[in-house]
Amino acid sequence: MFDSHGNGNSSTVQQQSNSNTASIKMTYDINTVNITQKTGTGNASYNVINGNWNTINNTQNGSDNFSLINISGDNNSATVNQTGNNHSTLLNLIGNKNTVSVTQTGVGDTYSLQQTCTNPAGCTTTVRQ
């Protein structure tokens, strides 16, 4: 569990093997999260960011992994790469310049995207399965 409040936030988590859980919560200012979970099954990642220059990069490989990304406000970006089988991801991005990229390779992968675009120029969503 990583919990950070304000200013130049950054978190890098790397986990290997099975049944790992990463939980990241950041509030305000310059947020960046990089999570890599590899070579395992049943890994879970929970990412919550509130406000300002948000970026989340979540990579999972193996099988039966789960990723939750919840970003509220400002210059949002979320990238999820899941390789293997039976992955699922839930993305919830609210407000400002949302950019979402989800790549899932394998069989039985699912995703759910809830996005509120408040950018007058529009928001970007890319999903590859």
NORMO-V495205 format. One record per residue. N is the residue number from 1. D_LAST is the distance of its C-alpha to the last C-alpha in Angstrom with 1 decimal. Layout:
n=N d_last=D_LAST
n=N d_last=D_LAST
This chain:
n=1 d_last=29.6
n=2 d_last=30.1
n=3 d_last=31.7
n=4 d_last=32.9
n=5 d_last=34.8
n=6 d_last=35.5
n=7 d_last=35.8
n=8 d_last=33.8
n=9 d_last=31.3
n=10 d_last=29.0
n=11 d_last=27.4
n=12 d_last=25.8
n=13 d_last=24.9
n=14 d_last=24.0
n=15 d_last=23.9
n=16 d_last=23.7
n=17 d_last=24.0
n=18 d_last=23.4
n=19 d_last=23.7
n=20 d_last=23.9
n=21 d_last=23.9
n=22 d_last=23.9
n=23 d_last=25.2
n=24 d_last=25.8
n=25 d_last=27.8
n=26 d_last=29.1
n=27 d_last=31.3
n=28 d_last=32.2
n=29 d_last=32.8
n=30 d_last=30.7
n=31 d_last=27.8
n=32 d_last=25.3
n=33 d_last=23.2
n=34 d_last=21.6
n=35 d_last=20.4
n=36 d_last=19.3
n=37 d_last=19.2
n=38 d_last=18.9
n=39 d_last=20.0
n=40 d_last=20.1
n=41 d_last=19.1
n=42 d_last=19.7
n=43 d_last=19.5
n=44 d_last=19.5
n=45 d_last=19.6
n=46 d_last=21.3
n=47 d_last=21.8
n=48 d_last=24.2
n=49 d_last=25.6
n=50 d_last=28.3
n=51 d_last=29.4
n=52 d_last=29.8
n=53 d_last=27.7
n=54 d_last=24.6
n=55 d_last=21.9
n=56 d_last=19.5
n=57 d_last=17.5
n=58 d_last=15.9
n=59 d_last=14.7
n=60 d_last=14.4
n=61 d_last=14.2
n=62 d_last=15.6
n=63 d_last=14.8
n=64 d_last=15.4
n=65 d_last=15.2
n=66 d_last=15.4
n=67 d_last=15.4
n=68 d_last=17.4
n=69 d_last=18.1
n=70 d_last=21.0
n=71 d_last=22.6
n=72 d_last=25.6
n=73 d_last=27.2
n=74 d_last=27.7
n=75 d_last=25.5
n=76 d_last=22.2
n=77 d_last=19.2
n=78 d_last=16.3
n=79 d_last=13.8
n=80 d_last=11.6
n=81 d_last=10.2
n=82 d_last=9.6
n=83 d_last=10.0
n=84 d_last=11.3
n=85 d_last=11.1
n=86 d_last=11.7
n=87 d_last=10.9
n=88 d_last=11.4
n=89 d_last=12.1
n=90 d_last=14.5
n=91 d_last=15.4
n=92 d_last=18.8
n=93 d_last=20.1
n=94 d_last=23.5
n=95 d_last=25.6
n=96 d_last=26.0
n=97 d_last=23.7
n=98 d_last=20.2
n=99 d_last=17.5
n=100 d_last=14.0
n=101 d_last=11.1
n=102 d_last=8.2
n=103 d_last=6.0
n=104 d_last=4.8
n=105 d_last=5.7
n=106 d_last=7.7
n=107 d_last=9.0
n=108 d_last=9.8
n=109 d_last=7.6
n=110 d_last=8.7
n=111 d_last=9.5
n=112 d_last=12.6
n=113 d_last=13.9
n=114 d_last=17.6
n=115 d_last=18.9
n=116 d_last=22.5
n=117 d_last=23.0
n=118 d_last=26.7
n=119 d_last=26.4
n=120 d_last=28.5
n=121 d_last=26.5
n=122 d_last=23.2
n=123 d_last=20.1
n=124 d_last=16.8
n=125 d_last=13.3
n=126 d_last=10.2
n=127 d_last=6.6
n=128 d_last=3.8
n=129 d_last=0.0
